[in-house]
């Protein structure tokens, strides 16, 4: 009801603006009308409301041009949504406002690296950044990033769209610091979910064969035991579909920064490494980092200091990751990166994938693909990922990426204001629904609930149902426990990689990772941070920390309980009722 009232109020404000402007000639009106008519459809706003919103941008840009702003430079990672922004929306903004936008597309690891360089030098390379909300703990502690709450109420008030409607954004809980202030504006959002070939799972011959072997129904796996059984079934029993090999699992394992995200995004949280808590476990999060009672001061990652990075749950997660890739995935998976592995299920030879990013939905729905029916509906579906044996109700249920607009404090005020205009432009209600349809990374509740998304739902394999479910809040990004994302993230992929190659056991790899994380946090403690620097706990015998009451969780006697599955339609009903399953 609140959302509906907000929408009504917003529409009324826009309509009032339309009436106020009347029939006066608008600067950029012709350009705005061209784009509204030809590109910015559908929208949750009427065309008159869209034009009123564009009028505000035109007028604001004029003021900045008068201050000498002619061009801005911004950056994001390379995904479909950002490609649309860079190629189409940047052009639209330039034509409508007269301010030229140079929107660079680079790999996510490079975005983080350049961001780190800028933070260290104190000079921002770009006027605006789209960086993951995973950096929220970093941004808050260093004090280099502008908090948007104060900016919108103060220096940036003149440059803030009256129709911005912050409450309509679905990801702001992830971009808010411990001080309850907004540090980043969501631009795109996607989750990691379970992906499976619904057409194969529906085949009676396969259902009968699976039931006969495992004693329970072939369906969406609820736990890792069932996922493993299904992976073995397709890889070792079914072996081929229509004369081509079929694999029960897909992943990637190349020594590359994206390997680290695989773990900090998904594997440890889904295994059940962290404490109970949404959006992140408290006091121990899914990275295994413990914070003190103030919920802000990091005190350690190793079990010896009360963390969980090398705990039994974390080691179990890495063990399964290595084993499954070797046994059930295509042979070349271990040499792939995130970007290379993402499109593979679309080729039609993967039966299921435990952690699949919905950012690939757009690439998975193209006509003519082996996984798309002739009528445009998918042969696949997405569902909540299964949980490991350490996972407990109330824990984070999976990862959600929130690529968000980020601005340096102390940067050229006018350039920042112009970049802020562009950020608002490509997330505005005028443009956001069309952008959501192109990239399928929704950021606004009003777009998610729109008729356009209802019409698209049958072709998107569960994406709309997921984002309409109140349960989506259980899928969350990296939280505020991580004090320096760039420094700590680079430790993950290097340590996970040696387990993939067999150079180290999963236990030895995670032990080394935990110790290296403690070392980095120790250096941060000595160097100091503007707010909430780490303060490491003294080392103790791990047995003093391992527990069945909270993380780090003690080793289970049985890490493979009986497999459990659920029917997909039953799952959809649960989603509608706000349950994860």
N, C-alpha and C positions, 0 to 999 in steps of 0.2 A: 504493500500500500504506500509506504514511504517513497519507493521508487516512482510509483505512478504519480504521486503528488509532485515530486521533484520534476518529473517530465512535463507535467501540466504547467508548473510555474515557469520552467525554462521556455516552453512554447509561448506562453503569454509574454514573457520578456522580449523574445525575438519578434513577435507580432507587433508589440509596442514600438520596437525599433523600426520596423518596416513602415508603420504609420507615421512615425516621427520624420523619417527621411523623405516620405511622400514621393513626389515625382521629380525631385531634384536630380540634376545630372551628376553621376558618380564618376570619380576618377577610377579607371580600371573596370568600369561597369561592363563594357562590351566583352573584355577578356574573361571576367568572372562569369558572365552569363554563358559564354561559350563553353567554359569548363563545367559549369553546373548542369547545363543541358546535355553535353556530350559525354562527360566522364563521371561526374559525381552523383550517379544514380545507380542503384537506389540509395535513399537516405532516410533516416528517421525524421528528418525535417522536411517541410514543404519547400518548394523552390523559392518562394518569397522569403521564407525563414533562412534558407541557405544564402540567398543574396544579401540579406541583412547582416549575416555573420561575415560574409566576404567584405561588405562595406566597412565593417569595423577593422578588418585586417588592412584594407587599402588605406584608411585614414591613419592608422598607427604606423604603417610603413612610410607614409609621407613625412611624418614627423622625424623618423630616423634618417630618412634620406636628406632631410634638411640639416641634420647633424653630421652629414658626410658619409653615412653608411651606404655603400653600393653593392657590397658582396660579402657573403659569409661562407665559412668552410665548416662542414660537420662530417662525422664519421659513424659507421655502424658495421657490424659483421655482415657477411653475405648470406642472406636467406631470401626466400621469395618475396616476403613482405618488404624488406629493405630494398630489394631490386626495384619493386614497384614505386617505392618512395623516391629512390635515386633517379629513375628514368622518367617517371610520370609526374609525381607530386612536386618534385623540385622544380620541374619545368613549369607546372601550373603556378606555383608560388612566385616564381620569377616573373611570369607574364602578368599575373594579377597585381602584384605589389611593386614590381620594378626593382626589387632587391634580388640579385643573382645568388643562387645557392650552388655551391660545389659540395655534393654529397658523395663522399668516398665510401667504397665498399671494400673491406679487407677481412681476413680471417679473424675469428674471435680471439685467438691467442695474440694476434698482432694488436688488436684493440686494447687488450689488457696491458700489453707491454708498453704501448705508446702512452697509455693512461698513467702507468707507473712512472715513466720517464718525466711526464709533465708534473706529477705530484712531487717528484724528487727535486726538479728544477724550480718549481713554483711558477713556471710559465706554461700555459696551456697551448698545445700545438694546434688545437681546433677551437672554434667558437662554441661548439656544442658537441656532445658525445651521446651516442646510444650505447650504454654499457649495461651489463647484467645487474639486476638488483642484488646478485650474489655479493657485490662489493659494498653493500650497505654498512657492514661493520667497519670496513676500511674508511669509507667516506665520513662516517660519524666520528671516528677516533682521530683522524689526522686534521680535521678542521679546514681542509683545503677546498671542499666542495660546498657550494652555496645551498643553504636550506631554502626550499621553495616556499614553505609556509610563511617565513618572514619576508621573503622577496615579494610574494604576491600581495602581501599586506602593506609593504613599504615601497622600496625603490622600483619594484616591478609592477606596481599596481596599475600604472598608466599603460603598461604593455601586456596586461593580462585580460584575455577575452572575457567579457561579462557572462558569456554563455559557456565557459569552460566546463562547468558542472563536475567538479572533482569527485563528488559522491557517486557519479555514474561509472567511474573507472573501477574495475574489479580487482586491480592488483596493488592498491595503495597500502594495504596492510604490510606488504613485503618491501615497500620503499620508504617506510617510516622508521626513524631511528629510535633508540631507547628513550630519547627526550620527547617522543611523540610528535616530532616534526617531520614533514615530508621532504626528503632529499632528492627524490627522482620522480619523474612523471612517466608512467607506463606508456610504451609505444607499441609493443607486441607481446603476446603471451602464448606459450604452448607448454604442454605437459608431457611427461613420459608415462605412457600407458602400455598395457599388454596388447599385442597385435596378433591376430590369428586368422587363418583361412576358414571362414564360416562355412563355405561351400564344402570343404573337405570334412570338417567336423560334423556336418549334417549327413554325410554319406552313410547309409545303413550298414553296408559291408564293413566299413572302417569302425563304426560304433560297436558292431557285434564283436569284431576281432579284438578291439581294445578291452571291452567289458569281460570277454572270456579270459584275457590274460591278466588284467589287473583287478578285476572284481568290482569296479565302479565305473560310472559313465564317462565317456569322452565328452568333455565340456570345458568351460573356462576354468583354469586352475585357480584354486583359492590359496594353495600353499606351494612351496618350492618342490615338495615331494611329487605332487601331481605334475608340475611343469617338467620335472626330470623324467617322469614316466612317459609323458606325451612326447618329449624330445627323443627318447630312446625308441618309442613306438614308431614314429615316422622315419627316423634315420636307419633303424636296424630291422624293423619288421615290414613296413610299407616299402621303403627304399626308392620306388619310382612311382610317378604319376604321369600318365599319358606318355610313357616312354622316356621321361626325363627324371633325373635324380631329384628326390625331395629330402629336405633337411629339417630336422625338428627344432633347430635353434639357429639364431643369427646374432653376431656381435662383431666387435672389432678389437684389435690388440696391438696395433703398431705403436712403437715408441714415439709418441707425439703428444702435445698438450691436451688434445681431445680425449686421450686415454684417462687422464686425471679426472675430467668432468664426469666420465662414466661412473666413477666411483663416488665422488662427492655428490653427484646428482642422484644416484640411484642405488647402487649395490649395497652400501652399508646401511642406508635408511631402511630399505626393504627387507634386509636380513634381520633388522631389529637391533641395531647397534646402540641407538640413542635411548635417552629417557622418554617417557611418555610426555606428550605436549605438542600443541599446535600453536604457531606455525613450525616451531622447532623444539626438540627435546630440551628440557630444562631440569637440572643444570648441565647435563651432557647432551650435545647436539649430534647430528648425523655425521659430522666430521670426526667425532670422538673428542671434541674439545669441551672441557669442563669450565664453567664460570663460577665465581664465588657467589655468596649469598646476595650480593648486590645485583645479580643477574647481568653483569656487565664486564667484570674483570676476569679475563682468561687465566686459569691457574694450571693448565697442563693438558697434554694430549695422550701421553703414555699412561698405561694402567698404574705404573709406579707413582704417578702424581694425581691419580683419580680420574684420568681420561679413559677413552675407550678405543683409540685408534688401532691398538694392537690387542684388543680384547678377543675372547673366544668367538664372539659374534662377527667381528670384523675379519678375523682369520678364516672363519667359515665362509664368509661372503667371497673372499678372494679365491679360496679353494674351489668353490663351485664355479666361479667365473672361468678359471683356468680349465677345469675338468670339462665343462660343458662345451667350451669353444673347441677343445681338442677332439671330443667324441662326436658332437652332434652338429657342428656348424660346417659350412663349406671350407675346404682346405685353405683358401686364400684369405679367410676372414681375419686371421691373426696378423696379417700384414696390411690391414686396412685402417684408415682413419674414420672419424665421425662422418665426414662428408662423403667418403667413398662407400661406406657401408650403408648409409641411409637409403639410397635408392634400390638396394639389392632385393628386398622383399617384393618390390613391384615387378620383378622379372619372373615371378611365378613359381619359384622352387623352394620357398621357405614356408613351412607350415605354421610357425609361430615365432614370436620374438618377445622375450620377457620384458625388456625395456625399450620401447619404440617411441620416438618423439613425434608428437602430433604436428610439428613444423613440416613434416614430410607428407602431410595429408594432400596438399595441393599436387604434389608429384605422384601421388598414389591413386589419383582419380582421373587421370588423363584417358580420353577415349582410345581404344585400341590396345591398351596394356593387357597382358595375360591375366591380371587380377581384377579387371573391370568387365562387367557383363555388357552385352550389346546395347542394352537400354540405358547404360551409363551408371547403373548401380554397382557398388563394389562387391567383389566376392569375399572380401575381408571385413572384419569388425575390430573395433578397439574396445578395451575393457580395463578395469582396474588391474594393476599388476598383482601377481601372487605375493604372499608374504613368507619370509623365512621363519624358522622355528623360534627365533628369539623375539620376533615381532609380537607386540601386545596391542590390544584395542586402545585407541586414544593416541597412538603414535602417528607421526607423519606417514601418510600412505604412499607417497611418491613425490617426485620433483615437478616443479613448475617454473619454467624460465620466464622472467619478466624483463625483457630488454627495455631500458628506461632512459629517458632524457636526463643528462647529467651536465652540470655547469660549474666551472671553477669560480670561486669567489676571488676577487682581485683581478679578474680579466677585464679587458676593455668593456666598460659598462654599455656602450651603445651597440657593440658587436654582440655582447651577451643578450641584450634586449632583442636584437634582430633574430638571433638563433632561437630565442625563446618564442618569438612569433612563429618561426618555421615549425618548431616543435608542437606548438598548439594547432597550427594549421593542419598538420598531417595526422593529428589525433582528434580534430574537431568533429562534431556531429555531421557537418557538411560532407566530410571526406571519409569518415571512419568506417561506415558500413560497406562502402565499395572496397576499401582497403581490406576489410575483414573477408569479404568474398574472394578477393584475389589471393591473399596470403594465408587465410584461415588461421589467423592468430588473434583472436578477439580481445579487445580491451575494455569495451563498454557494455554494461548491462542492457542498455536500450537497444544496442545492435543485436545482442544475443537473443533477446526476446522478440525481435522484429519478424514480420511476416516473411521477409526475404529469406531469413535463416530457417524458418519453418519449411518453406518450399524447398530449400536446399538439403535439408536434413537427410532424406532418403539416400542421397548420393555421397554422404560424408561418413558413413560407417560408425556412427555413434558420437561424433564430435559435438554436435549440437546438444544431444542428450546429456553428455558429460558437462558441458558448460552451463546448461540450464539447471543442473542438479546442485542443491545446497551442499552436497558432499564434496564439491570441487575444492573447498577450503583446506581439505586434508592433503592436497598436493601443494607443496611450498618450495620456494627457493632456499638457497643458503641463507642462514640467519645472521644475527648480530654477534654470535660467539666468536666468529672468525675475525681476528684483529687486523690482518693484512692479507687480503685475498691473493694479490699477485705473488707475494713472496712464498706463501704457503702452498698455493695451487701448483706451482712448478715442482714441488717435492713429490707430489702424488704420482704423476705419470712416470717419472724416472724410477720410482720404487715399485710400482705395479708392473712395469715392463720387465723387470728381472725375474718376476714370478712367471710371467707369460713365457719367457725364453727358457725357464727352468734353471737359471743361474742361482736362484735362491728359492727356498721353500716359501709358501705363503706366510708362515709364522715369522721367518727371518726377514722377509720383505716388509711386513707390517711393523715389526720391532724397529727396524731401521727408520722407517717413515715416522713413527711416533717419536723416536729420539731426535730426529732432524727437526720435526715440528716444535718440540720443546726447545731445541737450541735456537731456532729462529725467534720464538716467543721470548726467550731469555734475552736475546739481543734487543728486541723491541722494548723489553722492560728496562734495560740499561740505557737505551737511547731516549726513551720517553716518548709519549704521544700526547696530543692535546687533551684527550679525554680517555679514561678507562684503559690505561696501558696494562699489559699482562703483569701478573705477579705470581710467579711459579710456586706451586706447593713443593715442599721438600720431597725427595724420593722416599718411598716406603716399600715394604714387601708387597707385591701385587695382591697377595691373599687378603690383605687388610682392606682392599677396595672392592674385590670381586664379590658380587652379591646376587641374591634372587629378588631383592627389593627395588633395585635401581641400577642404572648403568655405572660402571662396566658390569655387565651380566656374567655370572659364573657359567662355566661350560656345562652344557646339557648332556645328560647321559645318552639321550637319543636325539640326534640331529636330523633324523628322517622319519617323522611320524607318517601315518597312513595318508596317502594322497586324497585330496578332496577337490571336487569340481562343482560348478553350478551352471545351470542352463542360462543362455544369454538373455532370453526374454525375462526370466526371473530377476536377473541382474538389472535390466532396464527399469523394472518396477521399483527395485530398491533405490536406484538413483533418483527417481521421481520423488521418493519419500525422504530424500536427504541422507540415505545410508550409502556407505562406500560399497557395500555388497549385501 
